Structures are given as C-alpha cells and as structure tokens.
Amino acid sequence: MKPGKALTLIVIAQFLGTSLWFAGNAVIPELGEILGRSELTGAVTSAVQFGFISGTLVFALLSIPDRFSPSKVFLASGFLASTFNFLITILPLHFESLLVLRFLVGFFLAGIYPVGMKIASDYYEKGLGKALGLLVGALVFGTASPYLVKALGYQLSYQSIFWTTSGLALLGSFLVGFGVPDGPHRRKSPKFDWNLLPRLSQINSLKSAASGYFGHMWELYTFWAFVPALIFWQMQYAPGTGQNAIFSFSIIGIGALSCALGGFIAEKVGSRSVALFSLIGSGICCLYLWILPQNAGGLGVVFLFIWGILVTADSPQFSTLVAQATPAEYRGTALTLVNCLGFGLTILSIQWTEWLIAVLSIQTAMGLLSIGPILGIFLFKKFQKKEALSRGLSR
C-alpha cells in the first residue's frame, strides 16, 4: 500500500477512535446530576488517563506493538475500547462502575494512539514529522468531537454521546485492522527482552525528546480538562450549555490545525524547532494567565484560542524525535513507553490543579502549569548537550 493512502486511513481511524477519550467529559453535568455529585471532572478524566497509563505500561513491557502486527493490535484495541464505552449506557450507572468502565476505555486506547503512530512510522522513514502532525491532529480533533456532538444536539442524553463515540471508534478499528497492512519499514522484534528498557534509557537523544514531551503533557490534558471552566471564567457560559460546548470544541479542536501545520513547517525547519517554539509559547500562555482579567471579552477569547493552538503543536514533533532516536525494531515500545510516562504526569497535574482551583483560583492554578514547559525545555537541552558530547567523544 502507498504511504499516502495508508496515512489517510490511519488519520481517519485515529480521529474516530480517540473520540472516546473525552466522551465522559462532554456529559459531566448530566452524569453529575444523575449520580448526585457536584464535581466529576477530575475523577472521570483521571480514570481514562490512569487506564491509558496502565495499558501503555503493559503494552510497552510486553513489547506488544513490536512483537505483533500493529494493525491487528489497533483492531482489537478499538473493538474493546468501544465495547466498554458502550457498556456505560446499558449497565446500572454508579460512580464506581463509571470510573471502572472509563478506566477500561483508557486501557485499550493504548492500542490506538501510540500504535497508530507506530504504524505511521513503519510507512515513513522520511517526512515522519508531517505524518505524525496529521495523525496527532486527528487525535486532537477526535478529543474535541464529543463537545461538537453535545453542541449540535444539546438535548441529547449522555447515552447518545456514548453510543455515537462507540460507533465511531468501532468503524475506525475496522478501517485500520482490515484496510492497512503492516508497513514496509516495520522491523519485528522477535522476542520479549527484559533488558530492552534499560538499553533505551541510555539513549540521550531519546531522553531529550521524552523530557520535552513530558513537560508538554504536564500542561496539555489539564488545559483540555478545564477548558469549559476557563470559558465560564472568561465568558460566563456555564459548563454543559450549548455555548460552552461549541467554544470547548473550537478551542480544543483548533489544535488539530496547528499539529498539521506544524508538521508541514517541520519539513522545512525541523521537528526540534517546531517543538521548542510551541512549548515555549504555551508556557508563556500559562504565565500570561496571571495578568489576564476575568471576563476580558474578546481578549480572553483570542487568548484561549492562541493557547489551544500552541499547547498541541509540539506533541507530534516530540513523538517524531522519540521515533527517530530509537532503533526501528523497538520504535513501537519506545513510543508506547513515553506515552505511558507522559500520561502518568497528566493524572498528577489534573488532580493537583483541581485541588488548587478549590483553594486558590482557576487563574492561579492554571498559571502554575508553566512548571511543565519550563522543566521540559531545561531537560530537553540538558540531554541534547550530553548527546552532542557523547558523539564528539566517539569520533
């Protein structure tokens, strides 16, 4: 199969599959009313994140994306994730069962997002930054899509949202599982190797790219989780309303365009430059929040859109740097492991920020997300210098 056709199918499938990610967040007001809980954002978001972390850890430790056909892993994972998402609508709804099922959705998303990147890297040795820009853009748009469904059908029940996203994810899994064969550059890892992870940890260029990615992840999902609250802070559109949903979709979804555009720019200036520019820019947005007044009108709206652009554009480029730093036969494991650790940080960030919002303010709490980009940039450059030094000594 030609790389362009394969990438098109993967991008579509990635969008459809990742619509599961924030399906619960789009209906939190309704779920909270049914369950009698006033605040579900942190718990529901973290359940999916913790599931994804657990799934990526298992997939990485067992080297599943490198030992088995990644297309078939994508198919099985998409089928199971959509099934557990659908079960929320037919099993008795309790707080505990909701979290367990959202955890299982997250667990099998581990076979969709990083495995999709692995498949793309098997088709593209050159131009990977552009390919992953389109692929991560699909994830961003998929993440935003439940808000669009909510905005277009405000009276739709939470069941309808879960039915819709489950159907989309199932379709996506079939597109890759039956429509995309393994790529020509795939190098199968013949067996499980306990020494693989320690060997990967010795690659300074991999640690550099991963550090930047971790700083990005500290900020990204917390920003996404609290976009509805930021919209209320700036525009007084309450979470759960149609106006809030359409702005949430737009602010998160615009990141899909910046990911794609960043991929094309990376073809000219390199993935490193795009990743660092975006990470620095989003860190500045965090700091600017401290001086942005409440209800700033058009200024507040424009600021949130700029943040939505910058907060995502570095993700595919850091993933590209991770893939380029890793031998081909271990690329799937490296991508999955870095995703695992990065998403682990999102749980800490979301829970910490939710606590800070309660005791301080959303302005102060979200501004402190700048810690992630600052540390990410520092460690990125530190390990990059070590890599340059080691190369100089080896000559």
HELIX and SHEET records of a PDB file:
HELIX    1   1 PRO A    3  THR A   18  1                                  16    
HELIX    2   2 ALA A   23  ALA A   26  1                                   4    
HELIX    3   3 ILE A   28  LEU A   35  1                                   8    
HELIX    4   4 THR A   41  LEU A   61  1                                  21    
HELIX    5   5 ILE A   64  ARG A   67  1                                   4    
HELIX    6   6 PRO A   70  LEU A   87  1                                  18    
HELIX    7   7 PHE A   95  LEU A  109  1                                  15    
HELIX    8   8 TYR A  113  TYR A  123  1                                  11    
HELIX    9   9 LEU A  128  LEU A  152  1                                  25    
HELIX   10  10 TYR A  158  GLY A  179  1                                  22    
HELIX   11  11 LEU A  196  LEU A  200  1                                   5    
HELIX   12  12 ASN A  204  ALA A  225  1                                  22    
HELIX   13  13 VAL A  227  MET A  235  1                                   9    
HELIX   14  14 GLY A  242  VAL A  269  1                                  28    
HELIX   15  15 SER A  271  TYR A  288  1                                  18    
HELIX   16  16 LEU A  289  ILE A  291  5                                   3    
HELIX   17  17 GLY A  298  ALA A  313  1                                  16    
HELIX   18  18 SER A  315  GLN A  324  1                                  10    
HELIX   19  19 ALA A  328  TYR A  330  5                                   3    
HELIX   20  20 ARG A  331  VAL A  359  1                                  29    
HELIX   21  21 ILE A  362  GLY A  367  1                                   6    
HELIX   22  22 LEU A  368  SER A  370  5                                   3    
HELIX   23  23 ILE A  371  SER A  394  1                                  24    
END                                                                             
